[in-house]
Amino acid sequence: MLEIKNLHVRVGDKDILKGLNLTVGAGQVHAIMGPNGSGKSTLSYVLAGRAGYDVTDGAILYNGENLVGMPPEERAAKGVFLAMQYPVEIPGVTTMMFLKSALNALARARGQSEMDAIAVLKAVRKKAATLNVSEEMLKRALNVGFSGGEKKRLEILQMALFEPKLAILDETDSGLDIDALKLVAEGVNSLRSPERAMLVITHYQRLLDYIVPDRVHVLSNGRIIKEGGKELALELEAKGYEQIVKDAA
Amino acid sequence: MTALPTRRVEEWKYSDLARALGDAGFGDGAAKAVATAPDGVEIVSLENGNRPAWVAQHYGKLPANVVSAVSLAKAQGGIAMRVRKNVAVVAPLVLNISGEGHVRLLLVLEEGASLTVSEHCDPAATRNTGFEIVLGENARLDHVRLSPASAVVQVEEIALLAAAGAQYHSHFASFGAKLSRLEIMIALEGEKAEAHLSGVSVLATGHADITTHVAHKIKDTHSTQLFKKVAGGKSRAIYQGKVSVAPGADGVDSRQTAKALLLSREAEADLKPELEILADDVKCAHGAAVGDLDADSLFYLRARGLPETEARALLIHAFLEDAFAGVASDDLREMVRGTVNNALDGIAI
């Protein structure tokens, strides 16, 4: 489903990704682990199509189509979803109104019929309850005054509603206590399916206790330096990044 | 005749009135005001020289700037409105101002009275409106003013006096003119008097100047100001706001915010909040910011599937929303929102 080949990315005048290769098949969950500054967030942004992340070489093939240069909204329409580390606060737009706008924009782009306010409300309510997203949260301005856990739960709610084929979770565990982490992980696990690929980007092994990956990749200095099964996450936790980076060198 | 201000006068440096008007000035027409008033509001024409005592007591008494002084000298028409003591008028008074030239308005709310005014400025003719508002103790006025896009010069000066416990809540929505200026001079003269001003300017083209003066003359008075501007094309949006706190006026609380979004390289916004504090124990804050849409927000919305123009439109609406969120009447708030939405449809974003 996702095949990243020799990806080089520059931000400003700095090379961040330096020949990254990664393949994720449909139905699989892969974890990207890496220390701060290794290029984790750059990878997530370049997959979602953020401006300012220049691909200087390589390709991002998604179902065989190169995503490089494609606007973010087209990627979203094709099923790419990025759950962000820092969801933005937008005063003046209620969460519900935002969800309706996004659902209908995706529906239009995917050639499906748009939903009226009542249909959107029903669809949202059905999925909101299991993620403990309250009606009151939906009435508030998007992410404004939300706790860290509330923001992340709302990201996962969107993931459930927008039905992506490729979901990228960027540091979804950051800022969560253990109960919030479990709730979010349950939400993510319920979305695992044979048609959906997931890329879980994280600094810590903790999240992978709850979202068990098929493969783990270690990102360091813009490249994947090691990969393995889920036990690699435990090895990282035991040895630390420094040792793994040394071993790989 | 009194000379009209040019941009060499500091307060008019963004709005060169003499130049915009040219030799014709405000013209020789008789601008008029028509009020559709609900029960509980008395209305008297100012054309009639035989004025009742309450009109004579208040008319032309509040401080005026030079332009307002001209309207006082030259206006032939206008109306005076009054709500008597402790009368609460629920339905809004609709005020339509039209025609060319000068016109005067006087509104008196006696002690404990309350009223909502919905003011509409006809965009067709060059006009100067002078408006005096007197709020008695514990009176409350909600004032919404709409000035649609216009190709000519339209200016209005409001002078307002608030006695103890009186409250003034206003929203000014302006959509640009050859030269458009609303200048409001508020004196909070009684303890616990409050003024809450908000406004939006949505400009596809043209000029809109909002100039405010809020004088906290006594302790424990309170004022807030929130003005948002969206400027496209070659438009020019101006906010000048001066808050002054008199000596001894402790316990004053004043907040002042003005923000502008520029949607084209040729658009311009001039935001000038000013504070003059002569008391010790006060809370005053002011801020101003001119910018483009937030890149993080734009990316977030696009990554969730919203096309760029739709994402921008959503953020622009959101930017303006809190400026009219405080309009108390649901109907009037919807009217403002509808007018703003129509205006935004006419701007390349």
Chai-1 contact restraints between the chains, C-beta under 6 A:
chainA,res_idxA,chainB,res_idxB,connection_type,confidence,min_distance_angstrom,max_distance_angstrom,comment,restraint_id
A,A48,B,A303,contact,1.0,0.0,6.0,A-B,restraint_1
A,R50,B,F299,contact,1.0,0.0,6.0,A-B,restraint_2
A,P72,B,R302,contact,1.0,0.0,6.0,A-B,restraint_3
A,P72,B,A303,contact,1.0,0.0,6.0,A-B,restraint_4
A,E73,B,R302,contact,1.0,0.0,6.0,A-B,restraint_5
A,E73,B,G305,contact,1.0,0.0,6.0,A-B,restraint_6
A,E73,B,P307,contact,1.0,0.0,6.0,A-B,restraint_7
A,A76,B,A303,contact,1.0,0.0,6.0,A-B,restraint_8
A,A76,B,G305,contact,1.0,0.0,6.0,A-B,restraint_9
A,A77,B,G305,contact,1.0,0.0,6.0,A-B,restraint_10
A,L82,B,A303,contact,1.0,0.0,6.0,A-B,restraint_11
A,V88,B,D296,contact,1.0,0.0,6.0,A-B,restraint_12
A,V88,B,S297,contact,1.0,0.0,6.0,A-B,restraint_13
A,V88,B,Y300,contact,1.0,0.0,6.0,A-B,restraint_14
A,I90,B,S297,contact,1.0,0.0,6.0,A-B,restraint_15
A,I90,B,A318,contact,1.0,0.0,6.0,A-B,restraint_16
A,G92,B,A318,contact,1.0,0.0,6.0,A-B,restraint_17
A,G92,B,E321,contact,1.0,0.0,6.0,A-B,restraint_18
A,G92,B,D322,contact,1.0,0.0,6.0,A-B,restraint_19
A,V93,B,A318,contact,1.0,0.0,6.0,A-B,restraint_20
A,A102,B,R304,contact,1.0,0.0,6.0,A-B,restraint_21
A,A102,B,G305,contact,1.0,0.0,6.0,A-B,restraint_22
A,A105,B,G305,contact,1.0,0.0,6.0,A-B,restraint_23
A,A105,B,L306,contact,1.0,0.0,6.0,A-B,restraint_24
A,L106,B,G305,contact,1.0,0.0,6.0,A-B,restraint_25
